[in-house]
Amino acid sequence: MSTTVSDFIWRRLAEWGVDRIYGYPGDGINGLLGALNRIENDGHFMRFIQARHEEMAAFMACGHAKFTGKLGVCAATSGPGAIHLLNGLYDAKMDHQPVLAIVGQTARTAIGGDYQQEVDLPTLFKDVAHEYVHTAMTASQVRHLVDRAVRIAISERTVTCLIVPKDVQEEPYEQPEHAHDTIHTSVGYVPPRVVPPDSEVRRAAEILDAGERVAILVGAGAANATREIEIIANTLGAGVAKALLGRTVIADDLPFVTGAIGLLGTKPSYDMMNECDTLLVVGSSFPYAEFLPKEGRARGVQIDIDPRLIGMRYPMEVNLVGDAKATLAAMFPYLAQKKHGAWRARIEQGVRDWWKLAEERANIPANPINPQRVFWELSPRLPADCMVTADSGSSSSWYARDLKMSPGMTASVSGGLASMGCGVPYAIAAKFAHPDRVAIACVGDGAMQMNGMAELLTVKRYWREWSDPRLIVMVLTNEDLNMVTWEMRAMEGDPRYVASQQLPSMNYAAFAELIGLRGIRVETPDAIARAWDEALSADRPVVLDVLVDPDVPPLPPHITLEQSKAFLMSVKNDPERGGFVRRAFEQMFPSLTGKT
């Protein structure tokens, strides 16, 4: 059989190192799927992983990129299949992950004829894949379309899209002619070592050296610079706060690491940012200005590989475009070792006080279980090289505050998009990427009902292939879209709206058992530790279904006057106020409750 365009596409992607495609079938990509089947049978290491929905395939491609640092690829049919990819692709775009979407299209002869499933795909994908989205119109064009889509996705850490009409998929592949108006591309990309000019590095070091109260904020872009950040922090006597996507950049057991920042952050991070006179931001575009120093109070230095993200969140004095690891290392000769004085002592005391407070809050009784306790019991049990995902919602609050991350662990959430539904598909992609490591997804029952339950069927299909079968989906079951409920109260002053917030009852552990996985249901606090031990020693994937109290508030590190007024207004109008007011008081003043 002659090589078709579809055959060539997969073989070319294999040359680029792609070995896994996440997707869902449809007649708009039948040619591509037939070719993928041929390639698998020919001994090429290229797998098609069937998700339950195209959105989940895109989330998996994003998760693949996050947990491998390599290109994630997803595929979908024309029309509805392509449309379904969008949410997961926006997740990748906003978290700067390299993902390529390959989608089918109506045959060229029907385009423009209002044909079935015909959608203007270049327009549809023009925002999410604006760096590169093109349609293959001839066989000899395909080589450069694939090469450029891959290279741009990797080099720009972004989403690209290749649209392949049905009839083009089946055409014999042709090399471009050696002629005018043809393109001749090649495979391969090695990222450059980007370091700012020495004069700018020296200027940045002078600012940091002059600071008496230095604060450091790190994000996902600092993931390769753990040692350098620790050296800089110890040299400057600084504290280190972490954006949500930077949770595993530096270990939480270091005394100067203040933990997460923002609404989901810690009090020592909030205090440090309010009191610092110098701010160093490395690999983060953390968006919330109210959790950074007030403009004019601190001098600033920022390091980021992307010049578009420089000087955007805080008025920096020096903006360094460069690789985090190499740029920080270039600063070492220009920094003098500072004696750790009152500033560092205050940070470390704040960190000690915070972890004590977190433990006290986690152990306050609730009805039936305090959700913080679930994470607090997990924290010391986290395997050394585990992979943790958290979904958007109140589960991300406890993930951000109550888990102590150690070297060797990897973790992620939907950062920029903050989309529900990412936790389980991220964990599945992580297991395919690292089948010998434990994956733990921490999700709420809203996200579980949205799409997590369906993706358990994906786990059921593939888990026996993993050398270590342990994938744990921990569900916080409170029958409430809890984060939004608390946002209604604290930001809008509205009571809980039952019609929008209440969720149907469901026994997720029983569902897991029904499909051949392990299900553990936890209904009392004294069963939490044992349940985690059982889940972590299981011989198959586990759903840990924990019944938690929806009235335990995910408190911000600082409560503003406006939030207080809104909360009091919601209390006045909410018939359920008795439970959540009591829990809020207990969490704000644990030492006064006599229950710790």
C-alpha positions in Angstrom: 0.0 0.0 0.0 1.3 3.5 -0.8 1.9 5.9 2.0 -1.1 8.1 2.6 -1.1 11.6 4.0 -2.4 10.1 7.3 0.5 7.6 7.3 3.0 10.3 6.9 1.5 12.5 9.6 1.9 9.8 12.3 5.4 8.8 11.1 6.5 12.4 11.1 5.2 12.9 14.6 7.0 9.7 15.7 10.2 11.3 14.3 9.5 14.3 16.6 9.3 11.9 19.6 5.5 11.7 19.9 4.4 8.3 21.2 0.9 8.9 22.5 -2.3 10.4 21.0 -5.3 11.2 23.2 -8.6 11.4 21.4 -12.0 10.1 20.4 -13.0 8.7 17.0 -15.3 10.0 14.4 -15.8 9.6 10.7 -14.0 13.0 10.1 -10.7 11.3 11.1 -11.3 7.8 9.9 -8.3 8.1 7.5 -6.0 9.2 10.3 -7.2 6.4 12.6 -6.8 3.7 10.0 -3.2 4.9 9.4 -2.5 5.0 13.2 -3.7 1.4 13.4 -1.3 0.4 10.5 1.6 2.2 12.2 0.9 0.4 15.6 0.8 -3.0 13.8 4.1 -2.1 12.0 5.8 -2.0 15.3 6.0 1.8 15.7 5.6 2.9 19.3 2.6 5.1 18.8 -0.5 4.6 21.0 -4.1 6.0 20.6 -5.6 6.5 24.1 -9.4 6.7 23.9 -10.8 9.2 26.3 -14.6 9.3 27.0 -14.9 12.8 25.6 -12.8 15.1 23.4 -12.5 17.7 26.1 -11.0 15.1 28.4 -8.6 14.1 25.5 -7.4 17.8 25.4 -7.0 17.9 29.2 -5.0 14.7 29.0 -2.8 16.2 26.3 -2.2 19.2 28.6 -1.5 16.9 31.5 0.9 14.9 29.4 2.8 18.1 28.7 2.8 19.2 32.3 4.1 15.9 33.7 6.6 15.2 30.9 7.7 18.6 29.7 7.1 17.3 26.1 4.5 17.9 23.4 1.0 16.6 24.1 -1.1 15.6 21.2 -4.9 15.2 20.9 -7.1 14.3 18.0 -10.8 14.7 17.2 -13.2 14.5 14.4 -14.7 17.4 12.5 -17.6 19.6 13.7 -18.7 18.6 17.3 -15.5 16.7 18.1 -13.3 19.6 17.2 -15.5 22.0 19.2 -15.3 19.8 22.3 -11.5 20.1 22.4 -11.6 23.8 23.1 -11.8 23.9 26.9 -8.8 21.6 27.4 -6.9 23.5 24.8 -7.5 26.8 26.5 -6.2 25.2 29.7 -3.0 24.3 27.9 -2.7 27.8 26.3 -3.2 29.7 29.5 -0.7 27.5 31.4 1.8 27.8 28.6 1.9 24.1 27.7 2.9 22.7 24.3 -0.1 20.9 22.8 -0.9 20.0 19.2 -4.6 19.4 18.2 -5.2 17.4 15.0 -8.7 17.6 13.8 -10.7 16.4 10.8 -12.7 18.5 8.4 -15.3 18.1 5.7 -13.9 17.0 2.3 -12.5 19.9 0.3 -15.2 19.4 -2.3 -17.9 20.2 0.2 -16.2 23.1 2.1 -18.3 26.2 1.8 -21.5 24.2 1.0 -23.0 24.2 4.5 -22.3 20.5 4.6 -23.0 18.2 7.6 -20.6 18.9 10.5 -18.9 21.7 8.5 -17.6 24.3 10.9 -15.2 27.1 10.1 -12.4 25.5 12.0 -9.6 28.0 11.2 -11.9 30.7 12.8 -12.9 28.4 15.6 -9.3 27.7 16.6 -7.8 31.1 15.7 -7.8 32.3 19.3 -6.7 29.2 21.2 -4.1 28.2 18.6 -3.4 31.7 17.2 0.4 31.0 17.0 -0.3 28.4 14.3 -3.5 26.9 12.9 -3.7 25.8 9.3 -5.6 23.5 7.0 -3.8 20.9 4.8 -5.1 21.5 1.3 -2.6 19.4 -0.7 -0.5 16.3 0.1 2.8 18.0 -0.6 2.0 20.7 2.0 1.7 18.3 4.9 5.3 18.0 5.8 5.9 21.6 6.6 2.5 21.9 8.3 3.4 19.1 10.8 6.9 20.3 11.3 5.9 23.9 12.0 3.0 23.0 14.2 5.2 20.9 16.4 8.2 23.3 16.5 6.0 26.3 17.3 4.1 24.5 20.0 7.3 23.4 21.7 9.3 26.6 21.2 6.5 29.0 22.2 5.0 26.6 24.8 1.6 27.1 23.3 -1.3 25.4 21.4 -1.2 24.7 17.7 -3.7 23.1 15.4 -3.5 21.1 12.2 -6.8 20.7 10.3 -6.9 17.7 7.8 -9.9 17.4 5.5 -11.3 13.9 5.0 -10.2 13.5 1.4 -6.7 14.8 2.0 -6.2 12.1 4.7 -6.6 9.4 2.1 -4.5 11.0 -0.6 -1.1 9.4 -1.5 1.6 11.4 0.3 3.9 13.5 -1.9 7.2 15.1 -1.1 7.3 18.8 -2.0 8.9 19.4 -5.4 12.3 21.1 -5.8 10.6 24.1 -7.3 9.3 27.6 -6.7 6.5 28.1 -4.2 7.3 24.9 -2.2 8.5 24.5 1.5 11.1 22.0 2.6 11.3 21.6 6.4 13.1 19.3 8.8 12.6 17.6 12.2 14.3 18.9 15.4 14.3 21.5 18.0 16.7 22.1 21.0 15.7 25.0 23.2 18.4 27.8 23.4 20.1 28.7 26.6 18.7 32.2 27.2 20.6 34.4 29.6 20.2 38.2 29.9 23.1 40.6 29.3 25.6 40.6 32.1 25.0 44.3 32.7 21.3 43.7 33.5 22.1 40.7 35.7 24.5 42.8 37.7 21.9 45.6 38.0 19.3 43.1 39.3 21.8 41.7 41.8 22.5 45.2 43.1 18.8 45.8 43.8 18.5 42.5 45.6 21.7 43.1 47.5 20.4 46.5 48.7 17.1 45.0 50.0 16.7 44.5 53.7 13.5 42.6 53.5 13.5 40.4 50.3 10.6 38.3 49.2 10.7 35.7 46.4 7.8 34.5 44.4 8.2 31.4 42.2 5.9 29.8 39.6 6.0 26.9 37.2 8.6 28.6 35.1 11.1 28.1 38.0 10.7 24.3 38.0 14.2 23.6 36.8 15.8 26.1 39.3 15.1 24.5 42.7 18.7 24.5 43.8 19.3 28.1 42.6 16.3 29.5 44.3 17.3 27.9 47.6 20.8 29.4 47.2 19.5 32.8 46.4 17.0 32.7 49.3 19.7 31.7 51.8 22.2 34.3 50.4 19.6 37.1 50.7 17.9 35.9 53.9 14.7 35.9 51.9 11.5 34.0 52.2 9.9 32.1 49.2 6.2 32.1 48.3 4.8 29.8 45.6 2.1 30.5 43.0 -0.4 27.6 42.6 1.4 26.1 39.6 4.8 26.3 41.4 3.8 24.1 44.4 6.6 21.6 43.8 9.3 24.1 42.8 10.8 24.1 46.3 10.1 21.9 49.3 7.6 23.0 52.0 9.7 21.6 54.8 12.3 24.4 54.4 11.8 26.9 57.2 11.8 30.0 54.9 9.2 28.6 52.4 5.9 30.4 53.2 3.7 28.3 50.9 1.0 29.3 48.5 0.0 32.8 47.7 -3.3 34.4 46.9 -6.9 33.6 47.9 -5.8 30.0 48.3 -2.6 31.0 50.0 -1.2 31.2 53.5 -0.9 34.0 56.1 3.0 34.0 56.1 3.0 34.6 52.3 0.5 37.4 52.7 2.5 39.0 55.5 5.8 38.7 53.6 4.4 40.4 50.5 3.0 43.2 52.6 6.1 43.9 54.6 8.9 43.3 52.0 11.0 46.1 50.5 12.3 44.1 47.6 10.5 41.5 45.4 12.0 38.9 43.1 9.6 37.0 40.8 10.8 34.0 39.0 8.8 32.1 36.4 5.4 33.3 37.5 2.6 35.5 36.1 0.6 35.4 39.3 -2.3 37.8 38.5 -3.7 39.1 41.8 -2.3 42.6 42.6 -3.8 42.7 46.1 -1.5 39.9 47.2 1.6 41.6 45.9 3.3 44.6 47.5 1.6 47.9 47.0 3.1 49.8 44.1 6.0 51.9 45.2 6.6 50.0 48.5 9.1 47.5 47.0 11.7 47.5 44.4 11.2 44.7 41.9 13.2 42.2 39.7 11.5 39.7 37.5 12.9 36.7 35.6 10.9 35.0 32.8 11.7 33.2 29.6 8.7 34.9 27.9 9.2 38.6 27.2 5.5 39.0 26.9 5.1 38.2 30.6 7.7 40.6 31.8 6.8 43.7 33.8 3.1 42.9 33.6 2.0 42.2 37.2 4.2 44.6 39.2 6.3 47.6 38.1 9.7 46.0 38.1 12.9 48.0 38.1 14.8 45.3 36.2 13.2 42.8 33.9 15.4 39.8 32.9 14.3 37.7 30.0 16.0 34.3 30.4 16.0 30.8 31.7 15.3 30.8 35.4 18.1 28.4 36.3 20.8 30.0 34.2 19.8 33.6 35.0 19.8 32.9 38.8 23.2 31.2 38.6 24.6 34.2 36.7 23.7 36.4 39.7 25.6 34.4 42.2 29.0 36.2 41.8 27.3 39.6 42.3 25.5 38.8 45.6 27.0 39.1 49.0 26.0 36.7 51.8 23.7 38.4 54.2 23.5 37.7 57.9 20.0 36.3 58.6 18.5 38.9 60.9 15.0 39.9 62.1 13.4 39.7 58.7 14.3 36.0 58.1 13.5 35.2 61.7 10.1 36.8 61.3 9.4 34.8 58.2 10.5 31.5 59.8 8.3 32.2 62.9 5.4 33.0 60.6 5.9 29.7 58.8 6.0 27.7 62.1 2.9 29.5 63.3 1.1 28.8 60.1 1.7 25.0 60.1 0.6 24.9 63.7 -2.6 26.8 62.8 -3.1 24.5 59.8 -2.9 21.5 62.0 -5.3 23.0 64.5 -7.8 23.9 61.8 -7.6 20.4 60.3 -8.4 18.8 63.6 -11.5 20.8 64.4 -14.5 18.5 64.4 -17.0 19.0 61.6 -20.2 17.3 60.3 -19.2 14.6 59.5 -15.6 15.3 58.4 -13.4 18.4 58.2 -12.0 18.5 54.6 -8.7 19.9 55.8 -8.2 16.8 57.9 -8.3 14.6 54.7 -5.4 16.5 53.2 -3.5 16.8 56.5 -3.6 13.0 56.9 -2.5 12.5 53.3 0.5 14.9 53.5 2.9 12.7 55.5 1.9 9.7 53.5 2.7 11.2 50.1 5.0 8.8 48.2 8.4 10.4 47.5 7.9 10.6 43.7 4.2 10.8 43.6 2.2 12.9 41.1 -0.7 15.0 42.5 -3.4 16.8 40.7 -6.2 19.0 42.1 -9.4 20.1 40.5 -10.8 23.7 40.6 -13.0 24.3 43.6 -12.5 24.1 47.4 -10.3 21.0 46.9 -7.7 23.3 45.4 -7.7 25.4 48.6 -6.8 22.5 50.8 -4.3 21.2 48.1 -2.6 24.6 48.2 -2.4 24.9 52.0 -2.4 21.5 53.7 -0.1 19.4 51.6 3.7 19.6 52.2 5.4 19.0 48.9 8.9 17.4 48.9 11.7 17.1 46.3 10.8 14.5 43.6 7.1 15.1 43.7 5.2 16.7 40.7 1.8 18.4 40.9 -0.5 20.6 38.9 -3.9 22.2 38.6 -5.7 24.3 36.0 -3.9 27.5 36.8 -4.7 30.3 34.3 -8.1 28.9 33.2 -9.1 27.4 36.6 -11.4 25.0 34.8 -13.4 22.3 36.6 -12.8 18.8 35.4 -9.1 18.7 34.9 -8.1 16.6 38.0 -8.9 13.1 36.8 -7.7 13.4 33.2 -4.5 15.1 34.3 -3.9 12.1 36.6 -4.6 9.6 33.8 -2.1 11.3 31.5 0.4 11.3 34.4 0.0 7.6 34.8 0.6 7.0 31.1 3.7 9.1 31.2 5.0 7.6 34.4 3.3 4.2 34.9 5.7 3.3 37.7 4.7 6.2 39.9 1.7 6.8 42.1 -0.9 9.4 40.9 -3.4 11.1 43.2 -6.2 13.2 42.0 -7.9 15.4 44.6 -11.4 16.5 43.3 -14.7 17.7 44.5 -18.0 16.0 43.9 -18.9 18.7 41.4 -16.0 17.9 39.2 -16.5 14.2 39.7 -20.0 14.4 38.5 -19.1 16.8 35.6 -16.7 14.3 34.0 -14.6 12.4 36.5 -17.0 9.4 36.8 -16.9 8.9 33.0 -13.1 9.0 32.9 -13.0 6.2 35.6 -14.0 4.0 32.6 -10.9 5.1 30.9 -8.9 4.0 34.0 -10.8 0.7 34.0 -9.8 0.1 30.4 -6.1 0.8 30.8 -4.9 0.4 34.4 -3.6 -3.2 34.0 -0.9 -1.8 31.6 0.7 0.3 34.3 3.6 -1.2 36.2 2.4 0.4 39.4 -1.4 0.2 39.3 -2.0 2.9 42.0 -4.1 5.8 40.8 -6.2 7.3 43.6 -9.1 9.6 43.0 -10.0 11.2 46.2 -13.5 12.8 46.1 -14.6 15.4 48.6 -18.4 14.6 48.8 -20.4 17.5 50.3 -23.2 17.7 47.7 -22.4 21.3 47.2 -20.5 23.4 44.6 -18.7 24.6 47.6 -16.2 27.2 46.3 -18.9 29.1 44.4 -21.2 28.9 47.5 -18.5 30.6 49.6 -17.7 33.1 46.9 -21.4 34.0 46.8 -21.3 34.7 50.5 -17.9 36.4 50.8 -17.9 38.4 47.6 -21.5 39.1 46.7 -23.2 39.0 50.1 -25.7 36.5 48.8 -27.0 33.4 50.6 -26.5 29.9 49.2 -28.7 29.4 46.1 -29.9 25.8 46.5 -31.1 25.5 42.9 -27.6 26.2 41.5 -25.4 24.9 44.3 -26.9 21.6 45.5 -25.6 18.4 43.9 -27.3 15.0 43.5 -26.3 12.4 46.1 -23.9 9.7 44.8 -21.8 6.9 46.3 -18.6 7.2 44.2 -16.9 4.3 46.1 -19.8 2.0 45.1 -19.5 3.2 41.5 -15.8 2.3 41.5 -16.6 -1.2 42.8 -19.3 -1.6 40.2 -16.7 -1.1 37.3 -14.0 -3.3 38.9 -11.9 -0.7 40.7 -11.5 -0.4 44.5 -13.9 1.9 46.3 -13.4 3.1 49.9 -16.1 5.3 51.5 -15.0 7.3 54.5 -17.8 8.6 56.8 -15.9 9.4 60.1 -12.7 11.3 60.9 -11.1 8.3 62.6 -11.3 6.3 59.4 -9.3 8.8 57.3 -5.8 7.6 58.0 -6.6 4.0 57.6 -8.4 4.7 54.3 -5.3 6.5 52.9 -3.1 3.6 54.0 -5.5 1.1 52.2 -5.6 3.2 49.1 -1.8 3.6 48.9 -1.3 -0.2 49.3 -4.1 -1.3 46.9 -3.5 -3.5 43.9 -5.6 -1.4 41.6 -6.9 2.1 41.1 -9.0 3.4 44.0 -11.8 5.9 44.5 -11.6 7.3 48.0 -15.1 8.8 48.7 -14.9 11.1 51.7 -18.0 12.7 53.2 -17.1 16.2 54.2 -18.7 19.2 55.8 -19.7 21.9 53.2 -19.8 24.5 56.0 -16.0 24.5 56.6 -14.9 27.8 54.9 -11.8 28.0 52.6 -10.7 31.2 54.4 -8.4 33.6 52.5 -5.2 34.6 54.3 -6.6 38.0 55.0 -10.2 39.1 55.2 -11.0 42.5 53.9 -13.6 44.9 55.2 -15.6 44.4 52.0 -15.5 40.6 52.4 -16.6 41.0 56.0 -19.6 43.2 55.1 -20.6 40.8 52.3 -20.4 37.8 54.6 -22.5 39.5 57.2 -25.1 40.3 54.6 -25.2 36.7 53.4 -25.6 35.5 57.0 -28.6 37.8 57.4 -30.4 36.3 54.4 -29.3 32.6 54.6 -31.6 30.1 56.5 -28.6 27.8 56.7 -26.5 30.3 58.6 -26.3 28.4 61.8 -23.9 25.8 60.5 -21.5 27.8 58.4 -21.3 30.7 60.8 -20.2 28.3 63.5 -17.6 26.6 61.3 -16.3 30.0 60.2 -15.8 31.1 63.8 -14.1 27.8 64.7 -11.7 28.2 61.7 -10.9 31.8 62.4 -10.4 31.3 66.2 -9.4 27.7 66.7 -7.8 28.4 70.1 -11.1 29.7 71.4 -13.1 26.6 70.5 -11.5 24.3 73.0 -11.6 21.5 70.3 -8.1 21.3 69.2 
